[in-house]
């Protein structure tokens, strides 16, 4: 693991159970507050219509460390999706960050020197689904956030893995080749 913690990127996808639209696909940046990730973090405090940034908190007055800002990847157009973002997804993200501290994935002694930007996916169909399973939405976002953070701090996948898999693995949406 790089000791400077200047700039680490990671992503993960955790699929929903059958019949749900609760797949989670966070894209994570983690780095020092006095570096490029910290600068990007501060710049995200400006709001953009439909892509409102929000801190990850475990509960009111319980901002997680490292400070984490969440930004939706899709435009949130209605209160129902905004409630999912600021409820289930926020809770799952916050718990994943704290558990990464507990498990030593994120060094505790750097918790106040690092910050995290998490771009999160909410399928617009979730809020309108009468069978929405919020527990599954929590599970997928929690697991994917932890995995993305672990991958980011371990620089995964490695360059060697990417080269080895260049012609064996295709993008899931690649149906044209």
N, C-alpha and C positions, 0 to 999 in steps of 0.2 A: 504494500500500500504506500503510495506517495506520502511523504511526511509533510509536504508543504500545504496540502489541502487547498491548492489555489483554485482549481476548476475541475470538477468531476461530473460527468454526465452518465445517466443510467435510465433505462426504461424497462418495463415489464408489462406483460399482458396476462391477466388471469380471467379465464372465461366463466361466465355465469352458468348456473344450472339450467337444464333444458327448460325452454319456455320463458326465460327471463331475458331482459335487455340490459342486464346489469354488468356486462363485461367491464373490466377496469384496465386502463392503459395509461398509467401516469408516466410522464416524462419529467425527469428530475435533474436539476442542477444543484450541486452542493459545493460550497467553497467558503473561503474566508470572507468575513465582512469587509475587510480592507482590500479586497481584490475585485476582479471582474464580476464575480457572482454577487458580491455585496453591492456593487454599483448597479447591476441589473435589478437586484432586489429593491433598492431605494427608488429606482425609476418606475417600478411597478406600483408604487403607491398612488400614482395618477390613475384615475378610473377611465375605463373605456366602455361605452354603452354596450351592454350585453355580455361583457367580459369582465365583470367586476372582480377585482382581486380581493381576497379575504385571508386573514391570518388563520392558521390552524390552531384552534384552541380546544382543550379538553372539556372545558366548561367556562362559563363567564369568569373572568379574572384568572384564567389558567392557560396563558399563552405557552405553547411548548417551546422547548429549547432543543436544538438550535431553532431560532425563530424561523417559521415556515410560512410562506405565502402561497396560496393556491389560486390558480387562474383557470377558468373553464376553457376547454379547447373549442367548444361550440357556443354560439350565441344563446344565452338563456333568455327566452322571450316571455316566460310566464312565471307567476309566483310559485306554482307547483315545482318546477325545475329548480328555481332559486332556493326553495325550501329543502330540496334534496341535496343541493350543493352545500348549503349552510347548515345542514343537519347531518344526514347519514355520511356523506362523503367527507365533510369536515371532521367528524368524530373519528372515522376510520383512519384518516390521514394523521390526525393528532396522536391517536393511540399507537400507530405504527412508528412514528418518530420517537415517542417516549420508549417504546419497547426496543427500538434500535439502540437507545442509550443503555437500557437495562442489560441487553445482550452483548454490549461492547462493539456492536457494528459501527456506531458513532462513538468516538472517544469522549467520555464524560468531561475530561479536563478541557476539551475544546468546544463544549456546548455553547458557550457565550461568544466564541470567536468565529463560529460558522453560521451560515444561513442556508436555507433551502428554498428553491423555487420549484413548485410542483404544478405542471400542467395536467389537468384532469379531464377525463372524458365522461360526459353524461349523455347517454343515448336519449335524444329528444322523446322517444317513445315511452320512456320509463314513467314519467309523471302521469301519463294518460292510461297506463296499463292497470286495469282494475285488479289484476292478480300480482301486482308488484310485490316482490319479497324484499323488504328493506334489510332483513338479516343477510340475504345473499348479496345485496349491494354493499353492505358493510364488509362482509367477508372478502369479496373480490377486491375492493379498494384497499383494505388493510393488507392483504397478502401481497398485492401488486406493489404497493408503496414500500413495504419492507424489502421486497425483492429488488426493486429499482434502486433503493438506497444501497443495498449490499453490492449490487453490480457496479454502481457508480464508484463506490469507494474501493472496489477491487479491480477497477478498470476492466470490466467484463462486458462483452466477450473480448478475449485477447485478440491481438492482430493475427496471431497464428491460427486461432480458431476460425476467424473470419476468412482467412485465406484457404484453410482446409475445407471449409464448407461452401466456398464460392459457387460451385456448380452442383452442390447436393441439396441446398436449401433454397427455396423460392419464397417470395413474399406471399402471404396468405391470400391477398387480393389479386395476385398475378395469374389471371386465367387466360391470358393472351399468348403465352409461350409454352 
